[in-house]
Structure formats: structure tokens, C-alpha cells
């Protein structure tokens, strides 16, 4: 024990712990000072150009819908209650109707409180839990069967894809559990019986896919080396089908597959550095943003966040609109309608990008 104390004293003297603590405190003070300096020099952006600051109802609806979509029903209920209390507060002038309350009514904020909407999302999360965590496709298949007509009208293949994965699960489920040939044969027979019972309505549209499923039985001992490996050895099939189910479920409710609030917040975070830089330049040069329907600079968003295709005329360098549609010439090159007729001057003209000649009447409108 004495030897241990001697070594401890030596280390304490060498380490000079009090000096180390002072150095750490000095570092923290420097960081705090730098933070305060940055905050004073570059404050957070103001709401001078915030188009949503005058539209609280839009923001409230987006937040409430996001909470419902995420399954946070109690939080959504509390939020909607507080919004309702704010709307019902007496105005300074009792003779004037509240435009805020009117807009809330038009946007259907009250509809978000309905038990039916919450039940829809609760059902969606239950089905997703069974599908992803329990590998139970039956609730999803039951939902797809109940909404078969609506899915068919949309051209969706979800109902068949669910049945297809159920066939694969029956086919491989028992086979993965044991290597006994009799157990393997029993799994194949269950899959075949399921196909005979459930696949009849899909023969017209998915006959080829059904033939592939049945034909795979001949390759059962070695499916990984068979032509059907992509169907029976797809480890992403469950996640892909869960995403497809979420997309179709939300579509039947008239909603997008992803939360608009999440998409808008993420896209805004990506665009924020560019917009802050633009705001700084505009203040330095004492200029204003004159365009209303488009940004003055390009924001490089990922493909997943690009929902509306645009076309910029290579001649005028302007974005096409409904009044100035893109036009494709016989050679395949595309320019804006105004540029086309300005370049043609009523007669035949040479394409600005190739030697081909054509007449404006030969050009076709392109709808994006």
C-alpha cells in the first residue's frame, strides 16, 4: 500500500493537475468568446423575406400532419388543442373577423382532429410493424385486398407483390428452418397451395411472374445459382415492399409518401448556406430580389428533392413557363417557344445547334 501511495505522489507532481485544469478553463473561455463574437458579427437571418411568417395556418397544418404521420398521436392532439385555443382567443377588435381563424377553417385544421384520420395512421403503423418486424404479410394483404379497386385504378402492383412475397416466404420459410427434405417439400406444397388459391385474379396481368414463381420449384436445391435468384434471394424485398406499402397507403389518403414538413426542412437546411450568402451579397451591393417565381441562384438539391422538372432555354437563358413552352424541333433539339419564333422569323430556319433546317410548324410542344 505504501508503494502505491509513493507512485501516486510521483504522478501527481509530474502531471501538474492544477495547471492542466487552468489550461482547460482558458480553452473554454476562448471558445465562448469566439462563439459570442460570431453571434454578434453574423446574427441569425431575419424574417424580412420570410414568406411563411404571414401564413401560420400552413405551418400549423404541416406540423400537425407530420406528427400524425409519425404516429405521435398524443403530441398531435396536444398541439391541435393549443392551436385551437390560440385561434379562439378574443381579438383586439371584436367587430373584425380573424383572418387567421378563417384560414385555419379553410385549410381543414379541424379535420386533423378526426378519429378516422388517426385510425388510418395507427392501422398503417400496425401493418408496417407486422411486415417489418414480425415478417407477417397477412395484415398488409388484407388491407390491399380491401382496397383492391382503388389500387387497380392507380395501376399499382402492390397487391400482387404482397402475394408474391408471401409465396416466397412460404417457399423458403420452412426450408430455412431445417435441411430435412420432407420439411422442404412441405414448404413448397404450402406455397403451391397458396398460389392456386390466391393468384387466380392476377393471371391476366402477371402471368409471366407467376410462371417464374412456379418454375423455381425445379431449382429448389440450388436457388442461389438459378435464374430465379433475384426473386428468392433478395434480402431487400421486405424493406422495398414496406416502402411501397407506405407510398400506396398515403396515396389513397391523398398524401405524399414522405412528410412534406420533413422534405421542406431538409431542403431548406441544404439551401440555407447559399441563401445566407446571397442575402449578404444583396446587402453589400444594396440590391433587391426582383424575381417572384424563381430563385436568383441555383440550389443544388439531391434528386430525391426535385419534384418539378424545369427547362431553361439555351438561347434566351430563361426558364420556360405555361405561356412559353419548350418546343422540340425535328432534329431533336429543344428551345423555348418565343426563341423559336424569334429565330425563325416566320420561315424556314437552321437549328442553332446542328445543320438541320425546319419550319416552326414542324416543332412540337414538350410538356414537362
C-alpha positions as CSV (number, residue, x, y, z in Angstrom):
1,X,0.0,0.0,0.0
2,X,2.9,2.4,0.8
3,X,4.5,1.7,-2.6
4,X,1.2,2.6,-4.2
5,X,1.0,5.9,-2.4
6,X,4.6,6.8,-3.4
7,X,3.8,6.2,-7.1
8,X,0.6,8.3,-6.8
9,X,2.6,11.2,-5.4
10,X,5.1,11.0,-8.2
11,X,2.4,11.0,-10.9
12,X,0.7,14.0,-9.2
13,X,3.9,16.0,-9.2
14,X,4.7,15.2,-12.8
15,X,1.2,15.7,-14.1
16,X,0.7,19.2,-12.5
17,X,-3.0,18.7,-12.5
18,X,-3.9,22.2,-11.3
19,X,-2.1,23.7,-14.4
20,X,-3.9,21.3,-16.7
21,X,-7.3,22.4,-15.2
22,X,-6.3,26.1,-15.8
23,X,-5.4,25.4,-19.4
24,X,-8.8,23.6,-20.0
25,X,-10.6,26.6,-18.5
26,X,-8.7,29.0,-20.7
27,X,-9.6,27.0,-23.7
28,X,-13.3,27.0,-22.7
29,X,-13.1,30.8,-22.3
30,X,-11.6,31.3,-25.7
31,X,-14.3,29.1,-27.3
32,X,-17.0,31.1,-25.5
33,X,-15.5,34.3,-26.6
34,X,-15.3,33.1,-30.2
35,X,-18.9,32.0,-30.1
36,X,-20.1,35.4,-28.8
37,X,-18.1,37.2,-31.5
38,X,-19.5,35.1,-34.3
39,X,-23.0,35.6,-32.9
40,X,-22.5,39.4,-32.8
41,X,-21.0,39.6,-36.2
42,X,-23.2,37.2,-38.0
43,X,-26.7,37.1,-36.4
44,X,-29.3,34.7,-37.4
45,X,-31.2,35.6,-40.5
46,X,-34.2,37.9,-40.1
47,X,-37.7,37.2,-41.3
48,X,-37.7,40.2,-43.7
49,X,-38.0,37.8,-46.6
50,X,-39.9,35.0,-44.8
51,X,-43.0,34.2,-46.9
52,X,-44.3,31.8,-44.3
53,X,-44.2,34.3,-41.4
54,X,-47.7,35.6,-42.5
55,X,-49.1,32.0,-43.0
56,X,-49.2,30.4,-39.6
57,X,-52.1,28.2,-40.6
58,X,-50.0,26.5,-43.2
59,X,-47.2,25.9,-40.7
60,X,-49.6,24.5,-38.1
61,X,-51.2,22.1,-40.6
62,X,-47.8,20.9,-41.7
63,X,-46.7,20.3,-38.1
64,X,-49.9,18.5,-37.2
65,X,-49.9,16.3,-40.2
66,X,-46.2,15.4,-39.7
67,X,-46.9,14.4,-36.1
68,X,-49.8,12.2,-37.2
69,X,-47.8,10.6,-40.0
70,X,-45.0,9.8,-37.5
71,X,-47.5,8.1,-35.2
72,X,-47.2,10.8,-32.4
73,X,-50.9,10.9,-31.8
74,X,-50.9,12.3,-28.3
75,X,-48.4,15.0,-29.2
76,X,-50.5,15.9,-32.3
77,X,-53.6,16.1,-30.1
78,X,-52.0,18.5,-27.6
79,X,-50.6,20.6,-30.5
80,X,-54.0,20.9,-32.2
81,X,-55.7,21.8,-28.9
82,X,-53.2,24.6,-28.3
83,X,-53.7,25.8,-31.8
84,X,-57.5,25.9,-31.3
85,X,-57.1,27.8,-28.1
86,X,-54.9,30.4,-29.8
87,X,-57.4,30.8,-32.7
88,X,-60.3,31.2,-30.2
89,X,-58.6,34.0,-28.3
90,X,-60.6,37.3,-28.4
91,X,-59.2,39.8,-30.9
92,X,-58.4,43.4,-30.1
93,X,-61.3,44.5,-32.4
94,X,-64.3,42.2,-31.8
95,X,-66.0,43.6,-34.8
96,X,-63.4,42.2,-37.2
97,X,-63.3,38.5,-38.0
98,X,-60.0,36.8,-37.5
99,X,-58.3,36.0,-40.9
100,X,-56.2,33.5,-39.0
101,X,-59.2,31.6,-37.8
102,X,-60.8,31.7,-41.3
103,X,-57.6,30.4,-42.9
104,X,-57.4,27.6,-40.3
105,X,-61.0,26.6,-41.2
106,X,-60.3,26.7,-45.0
107,X,-57.2,24.5,-44.6
108,X,-59.2,21.9,-42.7
109,X,-57.3,22.0,-39.4
110,X,-60.3,20.7,-37.6
111,X,-60.3,17.6,-39.9
112,X,-56.9,16.7,-38.5
113,X,-58.6,16.1,-35.1
114,X,-60.8,13.4,-36.5
115,X,-60.5,10.0,-35.1
116,X,-60.8,8.4,-38.5
117,X,-57.5,10.0,-39.7
118,X,-55.7,8.9,-36.6
119,X,-57.1,5.4,-37.0
120,X,-55.8,5.3,-40.6
121,X,-52.3,6.1,-39.5
122,X,-52.5,3.7,-36.5
123,X,-53.5,1.0,-38.9
124,X,-50.6,1.8,-41.2
125,X,-48.1,1.6,-38.4
126,X,-49.6,-1.7,-37.2
127,X,-49.3,-3.2,-40.7
128,X,-45.7,-1.9,-41.1
129,X,-44.7,-3.4,-37.7
130,X,-46.1,-6.7,-38.6
131,X,-44.5,-6.6,-42.0
132,X,-41.0,-5.4,-41.0
133,X,-40.6,-6.8,-37.5
134,X,-42.7,-10.0,-37.5
135,X,-42.5,-10.9,-41.1
136,X,-46.2,-11.2,-41.2
137,X,-47.7,-10.2,-44.5
138,X,-51.3,-11.1,-43.8
139,X,-52.4,-7.7,-42.4
140,X,-50.9,-5.9,-45.4
141,X,-52.5,-8.5,-47.8
142,X,-55.9,-7.9,-46.1
143,X,-55.6,-4.2,-46.5
144,X,-54.6,-4.4,-50.2
145,X,-57.5,-6.8,-50.8
146,X,-59.9,-4.4,-49.2
147,X,-58.6,-1.6,-51.4
148,X,-58.1,-3.6,-54.5
149,X,-60.3,-1.5,-56.7
150,X,-58.5,1.8,-55.8
151,X,-55.1,0.2,-56.2
152,X,-56.1,-1.2,-59.6
153,X,-57.3,2.2,-60.7
154,X,-53.9,3.6,-59.8
155,X,-52.1,1.0,-61.8
156,X,-50.5,-0.3,-58.6
157,X,-48.9,-3.8,-58.4
158,X,-48.8,-3.8,-54.5
159,X,-51.4,-6.5,-54.1
160,X,-49.6,-8.9,-56.3
161,X,-46.2,-8.0,-54.9
162,X,-47.5,-8.8,-51.4
163,X,-48.9,-12.2,-52.6
164,X,-45.6,-12.8,-54.4
165,X,-43.6,-12.2,-51.3
166,X,-46.0,-14.4,-49.3
167,X,-45.4,-17.2,-51.8
168,X,-41.6,-16.8,-51.4
169,X,-41.8,-16.7,-47.6
170,X,-43.9,-20.0,-47.6
171,X,-41.5,-21.5,-50.1
172,X,-38.3,-20.6,-48.2
173,X,-39.6,-20.3,-44.6
174,X,-39.6,-24.0,-43.8
175,X,-36.6,-24.6,-46.0
176,X,-34.5,-22.1,-43.9
177,X,-35.7,-23.7,-40.7
178,X,-34.3,-27.1,-41.4
179,X,-32.5,-29.1,-44.0
180,X,-34.8,-32.0,-43.9
181,X,-36.0,-32.8,-47.4
182,X,-39.5,-33.6,-46.1
183,X,-39.8,-30.2,-44.4
184,X,-38.5,-28.6,-47.6
185,X,-41.1,-30.4,-49.7
186,X,-43.8,-29.3,-47.2
187,X,-42.9,-25.7,-47.7
188,X,-43.1,-26.0,-51.4
189,X,-46.5,-27.6,-51.2
190,X,-47.8,-24.7,-48.9
191,X,-46.5,-22.2,-51.4
192,X,-48.1,-24.0,-54.3
193,X,-51.4,-24.3,-52.5
194,X,-51.3,-20.6,-51.7
195,X,-50.7,-19.8,-55.4
196,X,-53.6,-21.9,-56.5
197,X,-55.9,-20.2,-54.0
198,X,-54.8,-16.6,-54.3
199,X,-53.2,-16.0,-57.7
200,X,-56.2,-16.6,-60.0
201,X,-57.2,-12.9,-60.2
202,X,-53.7,-11.9,-61.3
203,X,-53.3,-14.3,-64.2
204,X,-54.1,-11.8,-66.9
205,X,-51.7,-9.1,-65.8
206,X,-48.9,-11.1,-64.0
207,X,-48.9,-14.5,-65.8
208,X,-45.1,-14.3,-66.6
209,X,-44.2,-13.5,-63.0
210,X,-46.5,-16.4,-61.8
211,X,-44.8,-18.8,-64.2
212,X,-41.4,-17.8,-62.8
213,X,-42.5,-18.5,-59.2
214,X,-43.8,-21.9,-60.1
215,X,-40.8,-22.7,-62.4
216,X,-38.4,-22.0,-59.5
217,X,-39.6,-25.3,-57.8
218,X,-37.4,-27.2,-60.3
219,X,-34.3,-25.4,-58.9
220,X,-35.2,-25.7,-55.2
221,X,-32.0,-27.4,-54.1
222,X,-29.8,-24.6,-55.6
223,X,-31.9,-21.5,-55.9
224,X,-28.9,-19.2,-55.5
225,X,-27.4,-20.4,-58.7
226,X,-30.7,-20.5,-60.6
227,X,-32.2,-17.9,-63.0
228,X,-34.7,-17.0,-60.2
229,X,-32.1,-15.9,-57.7
230,X,-33.2,-12.3,-57.9
231,X,-36.7,-13.3,-56.7
232,X,-35.9,-15.8,-54.0
233,X,-32.6,-14.4,-52.7
234,X,-33.5,-10.7,-52.5
235,X,-32.6,-9.5,-49.0
236,X,-34.1,-6.1,-49.6
237,X,-37.5,-7.4,-50.6
238,X,-39.1,-6.7,-47.2
239,X,-37.9,-3.2,-46.9
240,X,-38.7,-2.4,-50.5
241,X,-42.2,-3.7,-50.0
242,X,-42.7,-1.8,-46.8
243,X,-41.7,1.4,-48.6
244,X,-44.1,0.6,-51.5
245,X,-46.9,-0.1,-49.0
246,X,-46.4,3.3,-47.2
247,X,-46.4,5.1,-50.6
248,X,-49.6,3.4,-51.7
249,X,-51.3,3.8,-48.3
250,X,-50.6,7.6,-48.2
251,X,-51.6,7.9,-51.9
252,X,-55.1,6.6,-51.2
253,X,-55.4,9.2,-48.4
254,X,-54.4,11.9,-50.9
255,X,-50.9,12.4,-49.2
256,X,-47.4,12.1,-50.4
257,X,-45.2,9.2,-49.4
258,X,-42.8,11.5,-47.4
259,X,-43.7,14.1,-44.9
260,X,-43.8,17.5,-46.6
261,X,-42.5,19.1,-43.4
262,X,-39.5,16.8,-43.3
263,X,-38.8,17.4,-47.0
264,X,-39.2,21.1,-46.7
265,X,-37.0,21.4,-43.6
266,X,-34.3,19.2,-45.1
267,X,-34.3,21.0,-48.4
268,X,-34.2,24.3,-46.6
269,X,-31.2,23.2,-44.5
270,X,-29.4,22.3,-47.7
271,X,-30.2,25.6,-49.3
272,X,-29.6,27.8,-46.3
273,X,-25.9,28.4,-46.7
274,X,-26.4,29.6,-50.3
275,X,-29.3,31.8,-49.4
276,X,-27.4,33.4,-46.5
277,X,-24.5,34.1,-48.8
278,X,-27.0,35.6,-51.3
279,X,-28.5,37.8,-48.6
280,X,-25.1,39.1,-47.6
281,X,-24.2,40.0,-51.2
282,X,-27.5,41.7,-51.7
283,X,-27.0,43.9,-48.6
284,X,-23.5,44.8,-49.6
285,X,-24.5,45.8,-53.1
286,X,-27.8,47.4,-52.0
287,X,-29.8,45.2,-54.4
288,X,-33.1,43.6,-54.1
289,X,-34.6,40.2,-55.2
290,X,-36.8,41.1,-58.1
291,X,-37.9,37.6,-59.3
292,X,-41.0,36.2,-57.7
293,X,-41.4,32.7,-59.2
294,X,-37.8,31.5,-59.1
295,X,-34.6,31.9,-57.1
296,X,-31.9,34.1,-58.4
297,X,-29.3,31.4,-57.8
298,X,-29.3,27.7,-58.4
299,X,-29.8,25.5,-55.3
300,X,-28.1,22.0,-55.9
301,X,-30.7,19.7,-54.2
302,X,-30.4,15.9,-54.4
303,X,-32.6,14.2,-57.0
304,X,-34.9,12.9,-54.2
305,X,-35.9,16.5,-53.5
306,X,-36.5,17.6,-57.1
307,X,-40.3,17.2,-57.8
308,X,-40.9,19.7,-60.6
309,X,-38.8,19.4,-63.8
310,X,-37.8,22.6,-65.4
311,X,-36.3,23.6,-68.7
312,X,-34.1,26.6,-69.3
313,X,-33.9,27.7,-73.0
314,X,-30.3,27.5,-74.1
315,X,-30.8,30.7,-76.3
316,X,-32.7,33.1,-74.0
317,X,-31.3,31.5,-70.8
318,X,-34.8,31.9,-69.3
319,X,-37.0,29.2,-67.7
320,X,-39.9,28.1,-69.7
321,X,-43.5,28.7,-68.5
322,X,-47.0,27.6,-69.4
323,X,-47.1,30.7,-71.7
324,X,-43.7,29.9,-73.2
325,X,-43.5,26.2,-73.5
326,X,-40.4,24.3,-74.7
327,X,-40.5,23.3,-78.4
328,X,-38.7,20.3,-79.9
329,X,-37.6,20.7,-83.5
330,X,-37.4,17.7,-85.9
331,X,-33.7,17.3,-85.2
332,X,-34.5,16.7,-81.6
333,X,-33.1,19.9,-80.1
334,X,-35.3,21.9,-77.8
335,X,-35.7,25.6,-77.3
336,X,-38.4,27.9,-75.9
337,X,-41.4,28.9,-78.0
338,X,-40.5,32.6,-78.0
339,X,-36.9,31.8,-79.0
340,X,-38.1,29.5,-81.8
341,X,-40.3,32.1,-83.5
342,X,-37.9,34.9,-82.9
343,X,-35.1,32.9,-84.5
344,X,-37.3,31.6,-87.4
345,X,-38.9,34.9,-88.4
346,X,-41.8,33.2,-90.0
347,X,-39.9,31.0,-92.4
348,X,-37.5,28.1,-92.5
349,X,-34.6,28.3,-90.3
350,X,-31.4,26.5,-89.3
351,X,-31.2,24.8,-85.9
352,X,-28.9,26.8,-83.6
353,X,-27.1,23.6,-82.6
354,X,-26.9,21.5,-85.8
355,X,-27.1,22.0,-89.6
356,X,-30.7,20.7,-89.9
357,X,-33.3,23.1,-91.2
358,X,-37.0,23.1,-90.3
359,X,-40.2,25.2,-90.2
360,X,-41.7,26.4,-86.9
361,X,-44.9,24.4,-87.8
362,X,-42.9,21.2,-87.6
363,X,-41.8,21.9,-84.0
364,X,-43.7,20.0,-81.2
365,X,-44.6,21.2,-77.7
366,X,-42.9,19.5,-74.8
367,X,-44.9,19.1,-71.6
368,X,-42.7,18.7,-68.5
